[in-house]
Amino acid sequence: MHPAFDPQAFDVLVARLRSGDLKEQVDAPRGPVEPPRAGDIRPLPAPGSPEEQSARALGEAALRRGEVACVVVAGGAATRFGGGVKGLVEVLDGRSFIDFKRLDALAAARAWGQPVPVALMTSALTHGEILGTLESQGVKVAVLGAGAPPPPEAPEVYL
């Protein structure tokens, strides 16, 4: 069981929901929700096409100017993997999903001569374990959020 999971609090919430005291709250959009219309989503340009070459040139220029960052949504509890923090699950050769994202960002930084910061969006279930793991690996981490001071120097990972 995950350390952030409180079974007693969960049982209280279930009882309140069943009694009608607690209503399901969904932050659903107001008004009708419709599927995308024809033309709303454009396919990627064909490899080697002028459109693909233009898009590639724009991306490469942004990388050279240091305008690119990597954002990873890392709030999931890996229930289908047996529980735990999904981003920290070992997937290949002792490396986790987060390790591979960091390696991708480091490779891009080396290739383009500019840092590519990694921002991890965590949740209450994953924040502490991800932060502890990264710090134990010697990764420079800056925690962002309400009331957090700005980082003194450019970290490798923002939480």
C-alpha positions as CSV (number, residue, x, y, z in Angstrom):
1,M,0.0,0.0,0.0
2,H,1.3,3.5,-0.9
3,P,2.3,5.5,2.2
4,A,0.1,8.5,1.1
5,F,-3.0,6.3,1.1
6,D,-5.1,6.5,4.2
7,P,-7.5,3.5,4.4
8,Q,-9.5,5.0,7.3
9,A,-10.0,8.3,5.4
10,F,-11.0,6.3,2.3
11,D,-13.5,4.3,4.3
12,V,-15.1,7.5,5.7
13,L,-15.4,9.0,2.1
14,V,-16.9,5.7,0.8
15,A,-19.5,5.7,3.7
16,R,-20.3,9.4,3.0
17,L,-20.7,8.8,-0.7
18,R,-23.0,5.8,-0.1
19,S,-25.1,7.7,2.4
20,G,-25.7,10.5,0.0
21,D,-23.8,13.0,2.2
22,L,-21.0,13.3,-0.4
23,K,-21.8,13.8,-4.0
24,E,-19.4,12.9,-6.8
25,Q,-17.9,16.1,-8.1
26,V,-16.7,16.3,-11.6
27,D,-15.0,19.4,-13.0
28,A,-16.8,18.8,-16.3
29,P,-16.8,21.5,-19.0
30,R,-19.9,23.6,-19.1
31,G,-21.9,23.4,-22.3
32,P,-21.8,20.7,-25.0
33,V,-18.7,18.7,-25.6
34,E,-18.2,17.7,-29.2
35,P,-15.6,15.6,-31.0
36,P,-13.2,17.4,-33.2
37,R,-14.5,18.5,-36.5
38,A,-12.9,17.8,-39.8
39,G,-9.9,20.0,-40.1
40,D,-9.5,20.6,-36.4
41,I,-6.6,18.1,-36.2
42,R,-4.0,18.2,-38.8
43,P,-1.9,15.1,-39.5
44,L,1.9,15.4,-39.2
45,P,3.6,16.4,-42.4
46,A,5.1,13.6,-44.5
47,P,8.7,12.9,-43.8
48,G,10.9,14.8,-46.1
49,S,8.1,17.1,-47.3
50,P,8.6,20.9,-47.3
51,E,6.2,21.2,-44.4
52,E,8.2,18.7,-42.3
53,Q,11.4,20.4,-43.2
54,S,10.0,23.8,-42.1
55,A,8.7,22.4,-38.8
56,R,12.0,20.6,-38.2
57,A,13.9,23.8,-38.8
58,L,11.7,25.8,-36.4
59,G,12.2,23.1,-33.7
60,E,15.9,23.0,-34.2
61,A,16.2,26.8,-34.0
62,A,14.2,26.7,-30.7
63,L,16.6,24.1,-29.4
64,R,19.7,26.2,-30.4
65,R,18.2,29.2,-28.6
66,G,17.5,27.2,-25.4
67,E,13.7,27.6,-25.7
68,V,12.8,24.0,-25.2
69,A,11.8,22.1,-22.1
70,C,10.5,18.6,-21.4
71,V,7.3,18.3,-19.4
72,V,6.5,14.9,-17.8
73,V,3.2,14.1,-16.1
74,A,4.3,11.9,-13.2
75,G,1.4,11.8,-10.9
76,G,0.2,8.2,-11.4
77,A,0.2,5.4,-9.0
78,A,1.2,2.4,-11.1
79,T,-1.8,0.3,-10.1
80,R,-1.6,-1.9,-13.2
81,F,2.1,-2.5,-12.4
82,G,1.3,-3.7,-8.9
83,G,1.3,-0.3,-7.1
84,G,3.9,2.4,-6.5
85,V,5.0,5.4,-8.4
86,K,4.6,4.8,-12.1
87,G,7.4,7.2,-13.1
88,L,9.9,5.2,-11.0
89,V,9.0,1.7,-12.3
90,E,12.0,0.0,-13.8
91,V,11.3,-0.6,-17.4
92,L,14.6,-1.5,-19.0
93,D,18.2,-2.1,-17.9
94,G,17.5,-0.8,-14.4
95,R,16.1,2.5,-15.6
96,S,12.7,4.1,-14.9
97,F,10.4,6.1,-17.2
98,I,11.7,9.3,-15.5
99,D,15.3,8.2,-16.1
100,F,14.6,7.8,-19.8
101,K,12.9,11.2,-20.1
102,R,15.9,12.8,-18.3
103,L,18.3,10.9,-20.7
104,D,16.3,12.2,-23.7
105,A,16.6,15.8,-22.4
106,L,20.4,15.4,-21.7
107,A,20.9,14.0,-25.2
108,A,19.1,17.0,-26.8
109,A,21.1,19.4,-24.6
110,R,24.3,17.8,-25.8
111,A,23.2,17.8,-29.4
112,W,22.1,21.5,-29.4
113,G,24.4,23.0,-26.9
114,Q,21.6,24.3,-24.6
115,P,20.1,22.9,-21.5
116,V,16.7,21.2,-21.9
117,P,15.1,21.5,-18.4
118,V,12.8,18.7,-17.3
119,A,9.6,19.6,-15.4
120,L,7.8,16.8,-13.6
121,M,4.2,17.3,-12.6
122,T,3.8,15.1,-9.5
123,S,0.8,14.4,-7.3
124,A,0.4,14.0,-3.5
125,L,0.9,10.2,-4.1
126,T,4.1,10.6,-6.1
127,H,5.9,13.8,-5.1
128,G,7.8,12.6,-2.0
129,E,9.1,9.4,-3.5
130,I,10.1,11.0,-6.8
131,L,11.9,13.8,-5.0
132,G,13.7,11.4,-2.6
133,T,14.7,9.2,-5.5
134,L,16.1,12.0,-7.6
135,E,17.9,13.6,-4.7
136,S,19.5,10.2,-3.8
137,Q,20.7,10.0,-7.4
138,G,22.4,13.4,-7.0
139,V,20.0,15.1,-9.4
140,K,19.7,18.9,-8.9
141,V,16.0,19.4,-8.2
142,A,13.9,22.6,-7.8
143,V,10.5,22.3,-6.2
144,L,8.1,24.8,-7.7
145,G,4.7,25.7,-6.4
146,A,2.9,28.2,-4.2
147,G,5.3,29.8,-1.8
148,A,8.4,27.9,-3.1
149,P,11.4,30.1,-3.4
150,P,13.0,30.4,-6.8
151,P,15.9,28.0,-7.4
152,P,19.3,29.5,-6.7
153,E,20.8,27.9,-9.9
154,A,19.4,26.1,-12.9
155,P,18.4,22.6,-11.7
156,E,18.2,19.5,-14.0
157,V,14.6,18.7,-12.9
158,Y,11.8,20.9,-11.7
159,L,9.0,19.4,-9.5
